Amino acid sequence: MAVKGTRHSEEQIIATLKQGEAGLTTAELCRQHGVTEQTYCRWKTKYGGM
């Protein structure tokens, strides 16, 4: 069974997280980038320190 690839590169994910730090709401970010809030929170946990 193959593991599903990601739609977003690490650079895109980090850019999205920086927008969140700049003050955009989580709901707005998720709508703009086509991800769920659960995915956004997972990204924050994984890439938050970068």
N, C-alpha and C positions, 0 to 999 in steps of 0.2 A: 504494500500500500504506500503510495507516494504522499509526501507531506505537501500540503497546498502552499504555494508561494505567496508572497505578500504583494499587495497592490501599491504600497507606498515605500519609497526608499528611506533609508535612515535620515538622509538630509531633509526629505519632505516631512518626516515625523518630527524632527527637531525644530524645523521652521514652524510647524503647527503648534508645538508646545511653547515656543517663544511668543507666538501671537496670544496664547492663553495668559502668559505672564504679563503681556502688555495691557491686559484688561478686557479682552473679549470674553464673553460668557461661554461656558462649556457647551451649552445648547447651540449657540450660534456657530462656534467652531465646528462642531460635529455636523451641522447642516451644510456648512460651506465645503467641508472636505469629504462628506459622504461616509462618515464612520459613526458607530454607536458610541454612546457615553461610556459604555463598558470598555470598548477598544481604547478610547482616549485615556481612561484611567489606567489601563494596562500599559500604554505608552509612557504615561507619567511615571509609573513605577519603574519601568525598565530604563528609560532615557532621561529621567528627571534631573540627574546630576550633571548632564553634559552642557 
